[in-house]
Amino acid sequence: MATVQVFIYLQLLDVLTTLVGFKLGAAEASPFIHVLMHAGPAAGVIASKALALGIGAICIYTKKHHLIRWITYWYGGLVVWNLMVVLAAPGPLVH
């Protein structure tokens, strides 16, 4: 159950770090998320998180907990990447 909680927490962190990155001028690298962003950056990122949480729920329902664990590692790395992008951005953090 702790892995599921970390997975959900990392989804939230991914949303927050991605939106901060957008504010600082970063672009979305994923073509799939880029398509979702036609409704707006925040809406696209939130839609992708809803999809990720839905897939996570399917993994839990089908008792594929090992997939949640692997996906959690992926999202941990993604959040670290987002933080590196935010810290490397030339723009100020406060507007």
ROPA-856722 format. One line per field, with one value per atom (N, C-alpha, C, O): residue in three letters; x, y, z; atom name. Coordinates in steps of 0.1 Angstrom, whole numbers, plus 5000, padded with zeros to 4 digits. Layout:
N
type <- ALA  ... .
east <- X  ... .
north <- Y  ... .
up <- Z  ... .
atom <- CA  ... .
END
This chain:
95
type <- MET  MET  MET  MET  ALA  ALA  ALA  ALA  THR  THR  THR  THR  VAL  VAL  VAL  VAL  GLN  GLN  GLN  GLN  VAL  VAL  VAL  VAL  PHE  PHE  PHE  PHE  ILE  ILE  ILE  ILE  TYR  TYR  TYR  TYR  LEU  LEU  LEU  LEU  GLN  GLN  GLN  GLN  LEU  LEU  LEU  LEU  LEU  LEU  LEU  LEU  ASP  ASP  ASP  ASP  VAL  VAL  VAL  VAL  LEU  LEU  LEU  LEU  THR  THR  THR  THR  THR  THR  THR  THR  LEU  LEU  LEU  LEU  VAL  VAL  VAL  VAL  GLY  GLY  GLY  GLY  PHE  PHE  PHE  PHE  LYS  LYS  LYS  LYS  LEU  LEU  LEU  LEU  GLY  GLY  GLY  GLY  ALA  ALA  ALA  ALA  ALA  ALA  ALA  ALA  GLU  GLU  GLU  GLU  ALA  ALA  ALA  ALA  SER  SER  SER  SER  PRO  PRO  PRO  PRO  PHE  PHE  PHE  PHE  ILE  ILE  ILE  ILE  HIS  HIS  HIS  HIS  VAL  VAL  VAL  VAL  LEU  LEU  LEU  LEU  MET  MET  MET  MET  HIS  HIS  HIS  HIS  ALA  ALA  ALA  ALA  GLY  GLY  GLY  GLY  PRO  PRO  PRO  PRO  ALA  ALA  ALA  ALA  ALA  ALA  ALA  ALA  GLY  GLY  GLY  GLY  VAL  VAL  VAL  VAL  ILE  ILE  ILE  ILE  ALA  ALA  ALA  ALA  SER  SER  SER  SER  LYS  LYS  LYS  LYS  ALA  ALA  ALA  ALA  LEU  LEU  LEU  LEU  ALA  ALA  ALA  ALA  LEU  LEU  LEU  LEU  GLY  GLY  GLY  GLY  ILE  ILE  ILE  ILE  GLY  GLY  GLY  GLY  ALA  ALA  ALA  ALA  ILE  ILE  ILE  ILE  CYS  CYS  CYS  CYS  ILE  ILE  ILE  ILE  TYR  TYR  TYR  TYR  THR  THR  THR  THR  LYS  LYS  LYS  LYS  LYS  LYS  LYS  LYS  HIS  HIS  HIS  HIS  HIS  HIS  HIS  HIS  LEU  LEU  LEU  LEU  ILE  ILE  ILE  ILE  ARG  ARG  ARG  ARG  TRP  TRP  TRP  TRP  ILE  ILE  ILE  ILE  THR  THR  THR  THR  TYR  TYR  TYR  TYR  TRP  TRP  TRP  TRP  TYR  TYR  TYR  TYR  GLY  GLY  GLY  GLY  GLY  GLY  GLY  GLY  LEU  LEU  LEU  LEU  VAL  VAL  VAL  VAL  VAL  VAL  VAL  VAL  TRP  TRP  TRP  TRP  ASN  ASN  ASN  ASN  LEU  LEU  LEU  LEU  MET  MET  MET  MET  VAL  VAL  VAL  VAL  VAL  VAL  VAL  VAL  LEU  LEU  LEU  LEU  ALA  ALA  ALA  ALA  ALA  ALA  ALA  ALA  PRO  PRO  PRO  PRO  GLY  GLY  GLY  GLY  PRO  PRO  PRO  PRO  LEU  LEU  LEU  LEU  VAL  VAL  VAL  VAL  HIS  HIS  HIS  HIS .
east <- 5008  5000  5009  5004  5020  5029  5034  5035  5036  5040  5029  5031  5016  5005  5005  5002  5007  5007  5018  5016  5030  5041  5038  5041  5032  5028  5018  5021  5008  4999  5006  5004  5015  5023  5031  5032  5038  5046  5038  5043  5026  5017  5014  5015  5012  5010  5022  5022  5034  5046  5049  5055  5046  5048  5040  5044  5027  5018  5024  5026  5028  5033  5046  5048  5056  5069  5067  5074  5058  5056  5050  5054  5040  5034  5044  5043  5052  5062  5072  5076  5076  5084  5078  5085  5065  5059  5059  5061  5057  5058  5071  5072  5082  5095  5100  5111  5091  5094  5098  5102  5097  5100  5089  5078  5092  5083  5080  5089  5069  5066  5073  5073  5080  5088  5080  5083  5070  5062  5052  5044  5052  5043  5028  5019  5026  5012  5007  4995  5015  5010  5008  4999  5017  5016  5003  4997  4998  4985  4974  4964  4975  4965  4965  4955  4976  4977  4970  4970  4963  4956  4944  4939  4940  4929  4935  4928  4948  4955  4966  4964  4977  4987  4983  4985  4976  4971  4961  4962  4952  4942  4949  4945  4959  4966  4973  4973  4980  4988  4979  4981  4968  4958  4951  4949  4948  4943  4952  4948  4965  4975  4976  4978  4975  4975  4963  4964  4951  4939  4941  4937  4947  4949  4959  4957  4970  4980  4974  4976  4965  4959  4949  4947  4942  4933  4940  4936  4952  4960  4965  4965  4969  4974  4962  4965  4950  4939  4936  4933  4938  4936  4947  4944  4959  4970  4967  4969  4962  4958  4947  4947  4936  4925  4929  4923  4938  4943  4954  4960  4958  4968  4982  4990  4985  4998  5006  5010  5008  5014  5029  5034  5035  5049  5050  5060  5039  5039  5038  5045  5030  5030  5044  5048  5051  5064  5073  5081  5073  5082  5078  5087  5065  5060  5064  5067  5064  5068  5082  5086  5091  5105  5106  5114  5099  5099  5094  5101  5083  5078  5088  5089  5094  5105  5116  5120  5120  5130  5125  5132  5112  5106  5105  5108  5102  5101  5115  5116  5125  5138  5142  5148  5139  5142  5135  5141  5122  5115  5121  5122  5126  5132  5145  5149  5153  5165  5162  5169  5151  5147  5143  5147  5136  5132  5144  5145  5153  5165  5174  5182  5174  5183  5176  5183  5164  5156  5162  5166  5164  5170  5161  5166  5148  5138  5138  5142  5133  5132  5121  5111  5122  5112  5100  5089  5102  5091  5088  5097  5075  5072  5065  5061 .
north <- 4988  5000  5013  5023  5012  5024  5027  5039  5018  5020  5028  5037  5025  5032  5046  5055  5048  5062  5070  5082  5064  5071  5074  5085  5064  5066  5079  5087  5080  5091  5104  5114  5104  5115  5120  5132  5111  5115  5120  5129  5116  5122  5136  5145  5139  5153  5161  5172  5156  5163  5165  5176  5156  5157  5169  5177  5169  5181  5194  5203  5195  5208  5212  5223  5202  5206  5209  5217  5202  5205  5218  5226  5222  5235  5246  5257  5244  5254  5255  5266  5244  5244  5252  5260  5250  5258  5273  5281  5276  5291  5297  5308  5288  5293  5291  5294  5287  5286  5272  5271  5262  5249  5244  5248  5234  5228  5213  5207  5208  5194  5185  5188  5175  5167  5155  5150  5151  5139  5143  5152  5136  5140  5137  5144  5126  5123  5134  5138  5139  5149  5162  5170  5164  5176  5177  5188  5166  5165  5169  5176  5163  5166  5181  5186  5188  5202  5211  5224  5207  5216  5222  5233  5216  5222  5232  5238  5233  5242  5234  5222  5241  5233  5226  5214  5233  5227  5216  5205  5218  5208  5195  5184  5197  5186  5177  5165  5184  5177  5170  5159  5177  5170  5158  5148  5160  5148  5136  5125  5139  5128  5122  5110  5130  5124  5116  5105  5120  5112  5099  5088  5099  5087  5078  5066  5084  5076  5070  5058  5077  5072  5061  5051  5062  5052  5039  5028  5040  5028  5022  5010  5031  5026  5018  5008  5023  5016  5003  4993  5002  4989  4979  4968  4984  4976  4970  4958  4979  4974  4964  4954  4967  4958  4944  4934  4944  4931  4925  4915  4931  4926  4926  4916  4936  4938  4948  4958  4946  4956  4958  4969  4948  4950  4961  4968  4962  4973  4987  4996  4988  5001  5004  5016  4994  4997  5002  5012  4996  5000  5014  5022  5016  5030  5040  5052  5037  5046  5050  5062  5041  5045  5054  5064  5052  5060  5074  5084  5076  5089  5096  5108  5088  5094  5101  5112  5094  5099  5111  5121  5111  5122  5134  5145  5133  5144  5150  5163  5142  5147  5155  5166  5149  5156  5170  5180  5170  5183  5193  5205  5188  5197  5203  5214  5194  5199  5209  5219  5207  5217  5230  5241  5229  5242  5249  5261  5242  5248  5254  5264  5248  5253  5264  5270  5267  5277  5290  5294  5298  5311  5322  5332  5319  5329  5329  5319  5340  5341  5332  5329  5327  5318  5326  5320  5339  5347  5358  5365  5359  5370  5381  5391 .
up <- 5000  5000  5000  4995  5006  5006  4992  4989  4983  4970  4962  4955  4965  4959  4964  4956  4976  4982  4975  4972  4974  4968  4953  4948  4946  4932  4931  4922  4940  4939  4943  4936  4952  4956  4945  4942  4938  4926  4915  4907  4913  4903  4906  4897  4919  4923  4921  4915  4925  4923  4908  4904  4900  4885  4880  4872  4884  4880  4884  4876  4896  4902  4895  4891  4894  4888  4873  4868  4866  4852  4850  4841  4858  4857  4860  4854  4870  4873  4861  4858  4856  4844  4832  4826  4830  4819  4822  4813  4835  4838  4835  4832  4837  4834  4820  4816  4811  4797  4792  4780  4800  4796  4786  4787  4778  4769  4773  4779  4768  4771  4761  4749  4765  4757  4751  4740  4758  4754  4743  4745  4732  4721  4725  4721  4733  4738  4747  4745  4756  4765  4757  4760  4748  4739  4732  4731  4727  4721  4731  4728  4743  4753  4757  4762  4755  4759  4750  4752  4739  4730  4738  4734  4749  4757  4767  4774  4767  4777  4784  4786  4788  4795  4808  4810  4817  4829  4826  4833  4817  4814  4808  4812  4800  4794  4804  4804  4813  4823  4833  4837  4837  4846  4839  4846  4826  4819  4819  4820  4817  4816  4830  4831  4841  4854  4857  4864  4852  4854  4847  4852  4835  4828  4835  4836  4840  4848  4861  4864  4868  4880  4876  4883  4864  4860  4856  4860  4850  4847  4859  4861  4869  4882  4889  4895  4888  4894  4888  4894  4875  4868  4872  4874  4874  4879  4893  4895  4901  4915  4914  4921  4906  4905  4900  4904  4890  4884  4892  4888  4904  4912  4906  4908  4898  4892  4899  4894  4912  4921  4917  4919  4911  4906  4895  4894  4887  4877  4884  4879  4894  4901  4907  4906  4912  4918  4907  4909  4895  4884  4879  4876  4878  4873  4883  4880  4896  4907  4905  4907  4902  4899  4887  4888  4877  4865  4869  4865  4876  4880  4890  4889  4898  4907  4899  4901  4888  4880  4872  4869  4868  4860  4869  4864  4881  4890  4892  4892  4894  4895  4882  4883  4871  4858  4858  4854  4861  4861  4871  4867  4882  4892  4886  4888  4878  4872  4861  4860  4854  4843  4850  4845  4861  4868  4873  4872  4879  4885  4874  4877  4862  4851  4843  4834  4845  4837  4840  4851  4829  4830  4837  4842  4837  4842  4857  4864  4863  4878  4883  4876  4895  4901  4906  4907  4908  4913  4903  4898  4899  4890  4897  4890 .
atom <- N  CA  C  O  N  CA  C  O  N  CA  C  O  N  CA  C  O  N  CA  C  O  N  CA  C  O  N  CA  C  O  N  CA  C  O  N  CA  C  O  N  CA  C  O  N  CA  C  O  N  CA  C  O  N  CA  C  O  N  CA  C  O  N  CA  C  O  N  CA  C  O  N  CA  C  O  N  CA  C  O  N  CA  C  O  N  CA  C  O  N  CA  C  O  N  CA  C  O  N  CA  C  O  N  CA  C  O  N  CA  C  O  N  CA  C  O  N  CA  C  O  N  CA  C  O  N  CA  C  O  N  CA  C  O  N  CA  C  O  N  CA  C  O  N  CA  C  O  N  CA  C  O  N  CA  C  O  N  CA  C  O  N  CA  C  O  N  CA  C  O  N  CA  C  O  N  CA  C  O  N  CA  C  O  N  CA  C  O  N  CA  C  O  N  CA  C  O  N  CA  C  O  N  CA  C  O  N  CA  C  O  N  CA  C  O  N  CA  C  O  N  CA  C  O  N  CA  C  O  N  CA  C  O  N  CA  C  O  N  CA  C  O  N  CA  C  O  N  CA  C  O  N  CA  C  O  N  CA  C  O  N  CA  C  O  N  CA  C  O  N  CA  C  O  N  CA  C  O  N  CA  C  O  N  CA  C  O  N  CA  C  O  N  CA  C  O  N  CA  C  O  N  CA  C  O  N  CA  C  O  N  CA  C  O  N  CA  C  O  N  CA  C  O  N  CA  C  O  N  CA  C  O  N  CA  C  O  N  CA  C  O  N  CA  C  O  N  CA  C  O  N  CA  C  O  N  CA  C  O  N  CA  C  O  N  CA  C  O  N  CA  C  O  N  CA  C  O  N  CA  C  O  N  CA  C  O  N  CA  C  O  N  CA  C  O  N  CA  C  O  N  CA  C  O  N  CA  C  O  N  CA  C  O  N  CA  C  O  N  CA  C  O  N  CA  C  O .
END
